[in-house]
Amino acid sequence: MELISIGLGVLLSYWLNAFFNALQQLDQSTFIRLLFYFPIIILTIGAVRVYKSYMAQLLELQWRRWLTNHFLSNYLAEHAYYGALFQTNRDDNPDQKISADIRSYIAHTCNLTIGALHAIVTFISYVLILWSLSGVVTIHVTQYFSYNIRGSLMWVAIICAGFGTLITDRIGRNLITLNYEQERHEANFRYGLARLRDHVESVAMYRGEFHEYASLTTMFSALMSNFREIMRCSLHLNWFLELFTYISDIFPYLVASTHYFSKQITLGDLTQIGSSFVRVKSSLSFVVTSYTTIAQWRAETKRLINLDNTLKDWHAAKQNSKIKIFRTFKERNIRIEGLTSQLPWKIAADYPQILFENFNYVFEPYQSVLITGQSGCGKSTLLRILAGIWPYGRGTITMPAQDAIEFVPQKIYCPLGPLRHCLTYPTTTLCSSTDNANIERLLSLCQLESLANRLDDIDDWSLVLSSGEQQKMIFVRVLLHQPKWIFLDEVTSSLDEPSETHLYSTLFRELGSYSTIISVGHRKNLRQFHRIQLQCVDGQITRVDT
């Protein structure tokens, strides 16, 4: 399609040559005949360019679908979205890179690729015309020696484009780094605003408006400072580009005018020389005219490569982890052997590297186990290891492959959508198969009967519900899922003791004879519901008689 478009452009240049020659020679019949061909040429060129643009957009669409799926699959595989937070080369704002940078990277890549192809074919097509019309320029070096230069305008166009490329690179090379930093500052500012939106109640209760304003204005000031540097660099670059473009456009007419006034070439030849020179110079000046786009493209490429490397590092950490988790159908227990947990290098510089070591234990079916210990001793990390999202450490874990195991964090995740989806998350089949009566019964059991008539309401439930109501929803979700193994990580920290007692009593009454329940917590009130207590002290997890 690009070759056809350029071929038609060459045809148009010859049409213009004949058209202006007819005007110069006052040849009315040729003039009218050429006018008849003009709409055919223009319509054909227009159709080719329209479909060329459509095909380019189709390529961008398919490529973006593939590349987005590639990053999403790597981002969500093996909990990389979580583990990437602990990488030493942690990547900022991966959501912005997957949504915005991929789109602009593909658009710029397609435009630059098509532009480069267009420049190459244009140069080959028009350089022959320029060579044939330039004639021979004789340079008299001495009285007895002269030098003939064939295709002089072609060489002038090459020298002009080379000079423009060198100067453009010298002036605008800082744009690449500045564009990279600008996107980072923009993303940080957006994240700061989004974080304020997600914690509006906490900020309001603390009266933290001044701190938030100072933090946001600091991020915005960094954004504006970097943008001013982009403006300064772009100002110098645009000054040169404007002067370079206009001077180089008029230059071929100045050079060829001597041949025209001496009647060695016609007006049509002069017009064709000018247009061919501009095309050759423009094709060779592709880097000059596309420098800003190239700078943006290189910054986008760097950001996507950084994200890809971050995800690869996490997947490598998972594959090379010395914590081995096996799931077999023969195993009925969760068996832990020689388990040691440590902090990743990213945060181990300020804290002890080892959280706990050489932990051996067997969780048996239908047990109720409470894990206690001071904050930061590794209780929650033990659950993360069992869930397969913490690769830092060593040891062997064997689990039953046939049993449903559910790990419940302290803060519930509420997906956007109806309350019904929030209660059954992440199981989509459970959402459609569970009747309203059962959901309403469980809501009532968990002291959330006020939500029974709002199952199909769509809202951001993480903002609508209080932290206590969200933790009550945890129990509704567990009762709906009915897993064989339940690991609860301080899921009643926002509740008062009567509510905690009621919810745990409900949980054991409904699932105590069916499920194994392992809880992490601090309150003594929880001991009455668990037969076994494990305590984490000084890097050791040991059983405590209760």
RODO-2510 file (C-alpha; in nm, 4 decimals, decimal comma):
residues 546
     n   res          X          Y          Z
     1     m     0,0000     0,0000     0,0000
     2     e     0,2872     0,2359     0,0827
     3     l     0,4606     0,1534    -0,2478
     4     i     0,1431     0,2265    -0,4425
     5     s     0,1019     0,5588    -0,2602
     6     i     0,4571     0,6682    -0,3410
     7     g     0,4265     0,5491    -0,7010
     8     l     0,1170     0,7633    -0,7427
     9     g     0,3107     1,0547    -0,5905
    10     v     0,5802     1,0123    -0,8558
    11     l     0,3087     1,0043    -1,1227
    12     l     0,1665     1,3272    -0,9792
    13     s     0,5093     1,4944    -1,0035
    14     y     0,5243     1,4156    -1,3758
    15     w     0,1674     1,5424    -1,4146
    16     l     0,2695     1,8704    -1,2493
    17     n     0,5687     1,8946    -1,4828
    18     a     0,3467     1,8596    -1,7882
    19     f     0,0823     2,0883    -1,6380
    20     f     0,3194     2,3813    -1,5800
    21     n     0,4856     2,3288    -1,9167
    22     a     0,1434     2,3558    -2,0807
    23     l     0,0842     2,6811    -1,8931
    24     q     0,4230     2,8174    -1,9980
    25     q     0,3671     2,7229    -2,3637
    26     l     0,0026     2,8425    -2,3635
    27     d    -0,1037     2,4945    -2,4828
    28     q    -0,4766     2,4980    -2,4050
    29     s    -0,5600     2,1525    -2,5440
    30     t    -0,2884     1,9841    -2,3354
    31     f    -0,3965     2,1882    -2,0330
    32     i    -0,7592     2,0676    -2,0645
    33     r    -0,6499     1,7070    -2,1224
    34     l    -0,4338     1,7162    -1,8098
    35     l    -0,7234     1,8581    -1,6072
    36     f    -0,9287     1,5552    -1,7110
    37     y    -0,6664     1,3193    -1,5619
    38     f    -0,6272     1,5202    -1,2406
    39     p    -0,9401     1,3980    -1,0510
    40     i    -0,8576     1,0372    -1,1412
    41     i    -0,5073     1,0700    -0,9962
    42     i    -0,6262     1,2562    -0,6853
    43     l    -0,9132     1,0149    -0,6122
    44     t    -0,6797     0,7185    -0,6501
    45     i    -0,4207     0,8757    -0,4194
    46     g    -0,6935     0,9613    -0,1658
    47     a    -0,8369     0,6080    -0,1703
    48     v    -0,4934     0,4510    -0,1251
    49     r    -0,4101     0,6817     0,1684
    50     v    -0,7466     0,6214     0,3383
    51     y    -0,7100     0,2437     0,3230
    52     k    -0,3439     0,2690     0,4202
    53     s    -0,4510     0,4522     0,7361
    54     y    -0,7244     0,1938     0,8005
    55     m    -0,4806    -0,0966     0,7642
    56     a    -0,2353     0,0764     0,9997
    57     q    -0,5102     0,1183     1,2619
    58     l    -0,6082    -0,2473     1,2199
    59     l    -0,2459    -0,3472     1,2783
    60     e    -0,2326    -0,1285     1,5914
    61     l    -0,5539    -0,2874     1,7199
    62     q    -0,4325    -0,6448     1,6774
    63     w    -0,0875    -0,5664     1,8113
    64     r    -0,2248    -0,3882     2,1184
    65     r    -0,4530    -0,6838     2,1918
    66     w    -0,1590    -0,9248     2,1763
    67     l     0,0857    -0,7084     2,3739
    68     t    -0,1710    -0,6203     2,6419
    69     n    -0,2588    -0,9885     2,6850
    70     h     0,1132    -1,0668     2,7081
    71     f     0,1714    -0,8165     2,9886
    72     l    -0,1553    -0,8965     3,1682
    73     s    -0,0838    -1,2692     3,1686
    74     n     0,2673    -1,2104     3,3077
    75     y     0,1384    -0,9493     3,5534
    76     l    -0,1294    -1,1790     3,6952
    77     a     0,0637    -1,5077     3,6691
    78     e     0,2228    -1,6401     3,9882
    79     h     0,0994    -1,3341     4,1816
    80     a     0,3512    -1,1089     4,0042
    81     y     0,1297    -0,8042     4,0697
    82     y     0,1992    -0,8649     4,4393
    83     g     0,5558    -0,9904     4,4253
    84     a     0,6764    -0,7071     4,2026
    85     l     0,6469    -0,4791     4,5066
    86     f     0,9435    -0,6556     4,6653
    87     q     1,1783    -0,6537     4,3672
    88     t     1,4964    -0,4460     4,3979
    89     n     1,4140    -0,2833     4,0618
    90     r     1,0541    -0,2221     4,1612
    91     d     0,8594    -0,0679     3,8749
    92     d     0,6361     0,2301     3,9508
    93     n     0,2775     0,2502     3,8264
    94     p     0,2525    -0,0754     3,6274
    95     d    -0,1174    -0,0037     3,5657
    96     q    -0,0273     0,3140     3,3761
    97     k     0,2271     0,1263     3,1650
    98     i    -0,0152    -0,1520     3,0722
    99     s    -0,3005     0,0849     2,9875
   100     a    -0,1335     0,3973     2,8455
   101     d     0,2265     0,3176     2,7532
   102     i     0,1375     0,0113     2,5467
   103     r    -0,1150     0,2158     2,3469
   104     s     0,1235     0,5024     2,2748
   105     y     0,4203     0,2689     2,2189
   106     i     0,2345     0,0737     1,9506
   107     a     0,1012     0,3891     1,7837
   108     h     0,4471     0,5457     1,7743
   109     t     0,6117     0,2216     1,6586
   110     c     0,3671     0,1841     1,3701
   111     n     0,3997     0,5496     1,2721
   112     l     0,7792     0,5412     1,2846
   113     t     0,8010     0,2107     1,0969
   114     i     0,5660     0,3251     0,8231
   115     g     0,7428     0,6616     0,8167
   116     a     1,0843     0,4962     0,7807
   117     l     0,9563     0,2704     0,5012
   118     h     0,7993     0,5716     0,3330
   119     a     1,1281     0,7632     0,3610
   120     i     1,3315     0,4788     0,2061
   121     v     1,0959     0,4231    -0,0873
   122     t     1,0528     0,7980    -0,1399
   123     f     1,4285     0,8467    -0,1539
   124     i     1,4732     0,5683    -0,4090
   125     s     1,1830     0,6968    -0,6211
   126     y     1,2686     1,0666    -0,6280
   127     v     1,6478     1,0574    -0,6192
   128     l     1,6505     0,9290    -0,9792
   129     i     1,4289     1,2180    -1,0881
   130     l     1,6501     1,4665    -0,9045
   131     w     1,9634     1,3096    -1,0534
   132     s     1,8316     1,3322    -1,4099
   133     l     1,7076     1,6923    -1,3756
   134     s     2,0102     1,8303    -1,1875
   135     g     2,2380     1,8112    -1,4882
   136     v     2,6113     1,8654    -1,4535
   137     v     2,7770     2,1368    -1,2459
   138     t     3,1345     2,2252    -1,3445
   139     i     3,3668     2,3491    -1,0720
   140     h     3,6834     2,5191    -1,2007
   141     v     3,9553     2,4363    -0,9516
   142     t     4,2382     2,6012    -1,1495
   143     q     4,2811     2,7550    -1,4930
   144     y     4,3681     2,4151    -1,6357
   145     f     4,1627     2,1832    -1,4149
   146     s     3,7888     2,1594    -1,3581
   147     y     3,5650     1,9032    -1,1909
   148     n     3,2211     1,7961    -1,3124
   149     i     2,9593     1,6996    -1,0510
   150     r     2,6642     1,4997    -1,1782
   151     g     2,3373     1,5122    -0,9857
   152     s     2,4527     1,8110    -0,7858
   153     l     2,1157     1,8756    -0,6225
   154     m     2,1010     1,5160    -0,5044
   155     w     2,4323     1,5592    -0,3212
   156     v     2,3165     1,8922    -0,1809
   157     a     2,0005     1,7231    -0,0456
   158     i     2,2073     1,4478     0,1186
   159     i     2,4490     1,6964     0,2781
   160     c     2,1590     1,9157     0,3930
   161     a     1,9769     1,6212     0,5537
   162     g     2,2939     1,4941     0,7223
   163     f     2,3678     1,8367     0,8653
   164     g     2,0100     1,8686     0,9926
   165     t     2,0217     1,5256     1,1575
   166     l     2,3456     1,5990     1,3444
   167     i     2,2266     1,9361     1,4727
   168     t     1,8851     1,7975     1,5725
   169     d     2,0430     1,5152     1,7725
   170     r     2,2775     1,7617     1,9417
   171     i     1,9930     1,9930     2,0430
   172     g     1,7242     1,7392     2,1352
   173     r     1,9045     1,4391     2,2820
   174     n     1,7926     1,5317     2,6369
   175     l     1,4274     1,4969     2,5319
   176     i     1,4449     1,1179     2,5648
   177     t     1,5313     1,1286     2,9345
   178     l     1,2956     1,4204     2,9990
   179     n     0,9993     1,2417     2,8372
   180     y     1,0693     0,9320     3,0458
   181     e     1,0758     1,1362     3,3645
   182     q     0,7637     1,3311     3,2634
   183     e     0,5549     1,0147     3,2364
   184     r     0,6832     0,9007     3,5748
   185     h     0,5924     1,2334     3,7375
   186     e     0,2480     1,2316     3,5712
   187     a     0,1811     0,8785     3,6943
   188     n     0,2953     0,9607     4,0489
   189     f     0,0666     1,2643     4,0605
   190     r    -0,2306     1,0586     3,9379
   191     y    -0,1514     0,7905     4,1951
   192     g    -0,1366     1,0497     4,4730
   193     l    -0,4818     1,1798     4,3796
   194     a    -0,6215     0,8266     4,3525
   195     r    -0,4728     0,7342     4,6902
   196     l    -0,6398     1,0371     4,8500
   197     r    -0,9709     0,9333     4,6944
   198     d    -0,9344     0,5804     4,8357
   199     h    -0,8623     0,7066     5,1893
   200     v    -1,0897     1,0104     5,2123
   201     e    -1,2391     0,9183     5,5490
   202     s    -0,9030     0,8562     5,7174
   203     v    -0,7613     1,1832     5,5848
   204     a    -1,0731     1,3729     5,6914
   205     m    -1,0689     1,2249     6,0424
   206     y    -0,7007     1,3088     6,0853
   207     r    -0,7585     1,6535     5,9312
   208     g    -0,4686     1,5748     5,7031
   209     e    -0,5637     1,8182     5,4263
   210     f    -0,2521     2,0301     5,4766
   211     h    -0,0223     1,7283     5,4565
   212     e    -0,2013     1,5958     5,1464
   213     y    -0,1897     1,9385     4,9839
   214     a     0,1828     1,9657     5,0544
   215     s     0,2459     1,6156     4,9217
   216     l     0,0410     1,6683     4,6046
   217     t     0,1902     2,0105     4,5344
   218     t     0,5402     1,8651     4,5761
   219     m     0,4631     1,5982     4,3175
   220     f     0,2998     1,8548     4,0902
   221     s     0,5973     2,0905     4,1244
   222     a     0,8323     1,8123     4,0155
   223     l     0,6018     1,7472     3,7205
   224     m     0,5973     2,1132     3,6188
   225     s     0,9718     2,1560     3,6660
   226     n     1,0412     1,8632     3,4351
   227     f     0,7884     1,9939     3,1826
   228     r     0,9627     2,3319     3,1801
   229     e     1,2832     2,1523     3,0865
   230     i     1,0945     1,9807     2,8034
   231     m     0,9626     2,3203     2,6907
   232     r     1,3122     2,4708     2,6943
   233     c     1,4606     2,1832     2,4966
   234     s     1,1653     2,1781     2,2539
   235     l     1,1931     2,5547     2,2005
   236     h     1,5515     2,5263     2,0786
   237     l     1,4667     2,2212     1,8687
   238     n     1,1595     2,3817     1,7087
   239     w     1,3550     2,6984     1,6244
   240     f     1,6055     2,4931     1,4301
   241     l     1,3411     2,2714     1,2648
   242     e     1,1358     2,5674     1,1418
   243     l     1,4384     2,7476     0,9959
   244     f     1,5768     2,4253     0,8492
   245     t     1,2452     2,3354     0,6841
   246     y     1,1772     2,6705     0,5172
   247     i     1,5361     2,7326     0,4055
   248     s     1,5713     2,3824     0,2610
   249     d     1,2353     2,4130     0,0812
   250     i     1,3355     2,7302    -0,1067
   251     f     1,6986     2,6295    -0,1595
   252     p     1,6498     2,4061    -0,4720
   253     y     1,4652     2,6850    -0,6549
   254     l     1,7527     2,9236    -0,5845
   255     v     2,0071     2,6755    -0,7199
   256     a     1,8046     2,5706    -1,0258
   257     s     1,6842     2,9223    -1,1108
   258     t     2,0048     2,9977    -1,3041
   259     h     1,9281     2,7066    -1,5396
   260     y     1,5681     2,8240    -1,5710
   261     f     1,6539     3,1847    -1,6539
   262     s     1,9110     3,0641    -1,9078
   263     k     1,6288     2,8527    -2,0604
   264     q     1,8132     2,5247    -2,0023
   265     i     1,5069     2,3872    -1,8171
   266     t     1,1346     2,4574    -1,8388
   267     l     0,8979     2,5809    -1,5670
   268     g     0,7692     2,2267    -1,5303
   269     d     1,1246     2,1002    -1,4824
   270     l     1,1862     2,3680    -1,2188
   271     t     0,8682     2,2696    -1,0350
   272     q     0,9582     1,9021    -1,0497
   273     i     1,3131     1,9748    -0,9311
   274     g     1,1755     2,1665    -0,6320
   275     s     0,9256     1,8969    -0,5346
   276     s     1,1787     1,6147    -0,5892
   277     f     1,4440     1,7954    -0,3827
   278     v     1,1961     1,8446    -0,0988
   279     r     1,0956     1,4763    -0,1130
   280     v     1,4563     1,3544    -0,1144
   281     k     1,5560     1,5942     0,1613
   282     s     1,2479     1,5037     0,3673
   283     s     1,3125     1,1307     0,3313
   284     l     1,6723     1,1754     0,4442
   285     s     1,5583     1,4082     0,7236
   286     f     1,3188     1,1498     0,8672
   287     v     1,5115     1,1433     1,1961
   288     v     1,5030     1,5240     1,2109
   289     t     1,1285     1,5622     1,1566
   290     s     1,0439     1,2644     1,3799
   291     y     1,2895     1,3401     1,6593
   292     t     1,0255     1,4314     1,9186
   293     t     0,8267     1,1176     1,8379
   294     i     1,1436     0,9076     1,8520
   295     a     1,2257     1,0549     2,1940
   296     q     0,8776     0,9648     2,3221
   297     w     0,9010     0,6181     2,1659
   298     r     1,2369     0,5470     2,3295
   299     a     1,1037     0,6595     2,6686
   300     e     0,7963     0,4350     2,6299
   301     t     1,0144     0,1444     2,5194
   302     k     1,2375     0,1895     2,8237
   303     r     0,9386     0,1929     3,0601
   304     l     0,7880    -0,1231     2,9089
   305     i     1,1250    -0,3010     2,9165
   306     n     1,1630    -0,2076     3,2850
   307     l     0,8177    -0,3477     3,3618
   308     d     0,8914    -0,6647     3,1663
   309     n     1,2215    -0,7098     3,3528
   310     t     1,0481    -0,6573     3,6878
   311     l     0,7936    -0,9287     3,6070
   312     k     1,0667    -1,1612     3,4799
   313     d     1,2647    -1,1087     3,8014
   314     w     0,9632    -1,2096     4,0092
   315     h     0,8943    -1,5198     3,7983
   316     a     1,2629    -1,6101     3,8286
   317     a     1,2433    -1,5635     4,2069
   318     k     0,9434    -1,7976     4,2168
   319     q     1,1118    -2,0607     4,0017
   320     n     1,4393    -2,0427     4,1942
   321     s     1,2747    -2,0329     4,5358
   322     k     1,4012    -2,2836     4,7892
   323     i     1,0502    -2,3104     4,9301
   324     k     0,8999    -2,6119     4,7571
   325     i     0,5237    -2,6622     4,7663
   326     f     0,3818    -2,9977     4,6551
   327     r     0,0160    -3,0865     4,6099
   328     t    -0,0637    -3,4568     4,6060
   329     f    -0,3829    -3,6605     4,6213
   330     k    -0,2296    -3,9007     4,8745
   331     e    -0,1687    -3,6297     5,1338
   332     r    -0,4532    -3,5567     5,3780
   333     n    -0,2642    -3,3057     5,5951
   334     i    -0,0709    -2,9842     5,5367
   335     r     0,2825    -3,0891     5,6209
   336     i     0,5560    -2,8274     5,6858
   337     e     0,9196    -2,9378     5,7069
   338     g     1,2237    -2,7209     5,7843
   339     l     1,0516    -2,3968     5,6871
   340     t     1,2559    -2,0772     5,7183
   341     s     1,1217    -1,7370     5,6154
   342     q     1,3245    -1,4284     5,5357
   343     l     1,2728    -1,0788     5,4053
   344     p     1,3625    -0,9957     5,0446
   345     w     1,6791    -0,7950     4,9824
   346     k     1,4720    -0,4887     4,8987
   347     i     1,3649    -0,4385     5,2614
   348     a     1,6092    -0,6593     5,4526
   349     a     1,8618    -0,3786     5,4935
   350     d     1,6668    -0,2161     5,7780
   351     y     1,5208    -0,5260     5,9458
   352     p     1,6453    -0,8692     6,0519
   353     q     1,6643    -1,0905     5,7482
   354     i     1,5266    -1,4061     5,9124
   355     l     1,1658    -1,3922     6,0371
   356     f     1,1472    -1,7493     6,1650
   357     e     1,3455    -2,0637     6,0921
   358     n     1,3286    -2,4415     6,0970
   359     f     0,9531    -2,4596     6,1527
   360     n     0,8123    -2,8121     6,1431
   361     y     0,4446    -2,8836     6,1871
   362     v     0,1540    -3,0895     6,0537
   363     f    -0,1888    -2,9270     6,0245
   364     e    -0,4420    -3,2091     6,0453
   365     p    -0,7992    -3,2029     5,9124
   366     y    -1,0697    -3,0581     6,1399
   367     q    -0,8154    -2,8978     6,3728
   368     s    -0,8586    -2,5441     6,5012
   369     v    -0,5256    -2,3624     6,5373
   370     l    -0,4489    -2,0108     6,6624
   371     i    -0,1150    -1,8503     6,5655
   372     t    -0,0027    -1,5667     6,7929
   373     g     0,3029    -1,3473     6,8374
   374     q     0,4236    -0,9904     6,8300
   375     s     0,3718    -0,7743     6,5243
   376     g     0,6345    -0,8323     6,2570
   377     c     0,7402    -1,1753     6,3830
   378     g     0,6232    -1,3540     6,0671
   379     k     0,2717    -1,4814     6,1456
   380     s     0,1149    -1,3344     5,8316
   381     t     0,4233    -1,4296     5,6316
   382     l     0,3609    -1,7938     5,7216
   383     l     0,0180    -1,7671     5,5601
   384     r     0,1704    -1,5972     5,2555
   385     i     0,4154    -1,8853     5,2188
   386     l     0,1364    -2,1411     5,2426
   387     a    -0,0608    -1,9413     4,9845
   388     g     0,2377    -1,9541     4,7492
   389     i     0,2928    -1,5796     4,7213
   390     w     0,6124    -1,5515     4,9310
   391     p     0,9179    -1,7216     4,7756
   392     y     1,1769    -1,5865     5,0185
   393     g     1,3081    -1,8646     5,2381
   394     r     1,3513    -2,2404     5,2266
   395     g     1,1654    -2,5523     5,3265
   396     t     0,9133    -2,8069     5,2031
   397     i     0,5341    -2,7919     5,2189
   398     t     0,3007    -3,0725     5,1134
   399     m    -0,0714    -3,0069     5,0670
   400     p    -0,3754    -3,2152     4,9701
   401     a    -0,4487    -3,1497     4,6027
   402     q    -0,8174    -3,2377     4,6209
   403     d    -0,9166    -2,9996     4,9013
   404     a    -1,0311    -2,6389     4,8615
   405     i    -0,8010    -2,4066     5,0568
   406     e    -0,8948    -2,0440     5,1202
   407     f    -0,6617    -1,7740     5,2516
   408     v    -0,8414    -1,4692     5,3895
   409     p    -0,6471    -1,1424     5,4365
   410     q    -0,7199    -0,8862     5,7046
   411     k    -0,8670    -0,6371     5,4571
   412     i    -1,1314    -0,7727     5,2249
   413     y    -1,1148    -0,6977     4,8537
   414     c    -1,4432    -0,5628     4,7152
   415     p    -1,4594    -0,5792     4,3337
   416     l    -1,6620    -0,3166     4,1514
   417     g    -2,0118    -0,4358     4,0701
   418     p    -2,3192    -0,5744     4,2475
   419     l    -2,2991    -0,6715     4,6133
   420     r    -2,3726    -1,0309     4,5096
   421     h    -2,0441    -1,0427     4,3147
   422     c    -1,8608    -0,8988     4,6130
   423     l    -1,9961    -1,1705     4,8435
   424     t    -1,9103    -1,4602     4,6111
   425     y    -1,5741    -1,3272     4,4833
   426     p    -1,3720    -1,4717     4,3173
   427     t    -1,5994    -1,7651     4,2213
   428     t    -1,8210    -1,6610     3,9287
   429     t    -2,0199    -1,9869     3,9185
   430     l    -2,1152    -1,9468     4,2844
   431     c    -2,2627    -1,6056     4,2053
   432     s    -2,5186    -1,7502     3,9646
   433     s    -2,5849    -2,0770     4,1489
   434     t    -2,6491    -1,9401     4,5000
   435     d    -3,0080    -1,8414     4,5702
   436     n    -3,1049    -1,5202     4,7454
   437     a    -3,2511    -1,7006     5,0452
   438     n    -2,9186    -1,8576     5,1410
   439     i    -2,7279    -1,5306     5,0959
   440     e    -2,9860    -1,3424     5,3025
   441     r    -2,9643    -1,6092     5,5750
   442     l    -2,5861    -1,5772     5,5942
   443     l    -2,6045    -1,1970     5,5954
   444     s    -2,8386    -1,2199     5,8911
   445     l    -2,6085    -1,4653     6,0709
   446     c    -2,3161    -1,2241     6,0245
   447     q    -2,5088    -0,9161     6,1446
   448     l    -2,5436    -0,7670     5,7946
   449     e    -2,9186    -0,8106     5,7502
   450     s    -2,9478    -0,4470     5,6370
   451     l    -2,7746    -0,5450     5,3118
   452     a    -3,0190    -0,8236     5,2262
   453     n    -3,2249    -0,6027     4,9917
   454     r    -2,9174    -0,4591     4,8143
   455     l    -2,7732    -0,7719     4,6533
   456     d    -2,8047    -0,6322     4,3014
   457     d    -2,7015    -0,2750     4,3842
   458     i    -2,3865    -0,1645     4,2006
   459     d    -2,1479     0,0454     4,4072
   460     d    -1,7914     0,0786     4,5313
   461     w    -1,8527    -0,1312     4,8406
   462     s    -1,5082    -0,0672     4,9862
   463     l    -1,6212     0,2948     5,0339
   464     v    -1,9861     0,2273     5,1216
   465     l    -1,9166    -0,0234     5,3996
   466     s    -1,7254     0,0486     5,7184
   467     s    -1,4129    -0,1523     5,7998
   468     g    -1,6126    -0,3524     6,0546
   469     e    -1,8868    -0,4313     5,8019
   470     q    -1,6244    -0,5363     5,5505
   471     q    -1,4747    -0,7800     5,8014
   472     k    -1,8209    -0,9206     5,8694
   473     m    -1,8526    -0,9694     5,4940
   474     i    -1,5392    -1,1862     5,5127
   475     f    -1,7331    -1,4406     5,7157
   476     v    -2,0270    -1,4327     5,4727
   477     r    -1,7871    -1,5028     5,1872
   478     v    -1,6190    -1,7924     5,3726
   479     l    -1,9555    -1,9453     5,4637
   480     l    -2,0639    -1,9259     5,0998
   481     h    -1,7415    -2,0842     4,9723
   482     q    -1,7277    -2,3592     5,2396
   483     p    -1,3598    -2,4489     5,1863
   484     k    -1,2027    -2,7523     5,3520
   485     w    -0,9122    -2,5445     5,4860
   486     i    -0,9566    -2,1862     5,6099
   487     f    -0,6655    -1,9556     5,6964
   488     l    -0,7776    -1,6296     5,8592
   489     d    -0,5285    -1,3427     5,8998
   490     e    -0,6515    -1,1130     6,1807
   491     v    -0,9941    -1,0875     6,0182
   492     t    -1,1610    -0,9406     6,3305
   493     s    -0,9131    -0,6615     6,4067
   494     s    -1,1760    -0,3916     6,3361
   495     l    -1,4515    -0,5587     6,5396
   496     d    -1,5429    -0,5418     6,9060
   497     e    -1,5146    -0,8581     7,1141
   498     p    -1,8908    -0,9367     7,1203
   499     s    -1,9015    -0,9201     6,7387
   500     e    -1,5835    -1,1263     6,7166
   501     t    -1,7289    -1,3882     6,9490
   502     h    -2,0548    -1,4020     6,7536
   503     l    -1,8856    -1,4371     6,4132
   504     y    -1,6384    -1,7053     6,5243
   505     s    -1,9197    -1,8943     6,6974
   506     t    -2,1191    -1,8789     6,3747
   507     l    -1,8207    -1,9939     6,1694
   508     f    -1,7502    -2,2956     6,3905
   509     r    -2,1188    -2,3841     6,4140
   510     e    -2,1627    -2,3764     6,0359
   511     l    -1,8271    -2,5216     5,9234
   512     g    -1,6533    -2,6574     6,2355
   513     s    -1,7334    -3,0195     6,1521
   514     y    -1,6395    -2,9761     5,7858
   515     s    -1,3398    -2,7425     5,7726
   516     t    -0,9998    -2,6936     5,9316
   517     i    -0,9710    -2,3402     6,0692
   518     i    -0,6330    -2,1726     6,1269
   519     s    -0,6399    -1,8164     6,2597
   520     v    -0,3764    -1,5472     6,3072
   521     g    -0,4634    -1,3050     6,5863
   522     h    -0,3631    -1,1180     6,8999
   523     r    -0,6743    -1,1205     7,1176
   524     k    -0,7070    -1,3664     7,4034
   525     n    -1,0752    -1,3921     7,3182
   526     l    -0,9863    -1,6093     7,0168
   527     r    -0,8292    -1,8826     7,2300
   528     q    -1,1678    -2,0237     7,3302
   529     f    -1,2380    -2,1221     6,9697
   530     h    -0,9076    -2,2994     6,8982
   531     r    -0,7768    -2,6199     7,0475
   532     i    -0,4140    -2,5597     6,9510
   533     q    -0,2022    -2,2456     6,9851
   534     l     0,1226    -2,1776     6,7985
   535     q     0,3356    -1,8878     6,9195
   536     c     0,6025    -1,7051     6,7198
   537     v     0,8810    -1,5766     6,9479
   538     d     1,2453    -1,4926     6,8711
   539     g     1,2397    -1,6493     6,5253
   540     q     1,0816    -1,9751     6,6416
   541     i     0,7232    -2,0991     6,6041
   542     t     0,6368    -2,3425     6,8823
   543     r     0,3249    -2,5076     7,0181
   544     v     0,1843    -2,3682     7,3421
   545     d    -0,0332    -2,5724     7,5763
   546     t    -0,3741    -2,4106     7,6366
***
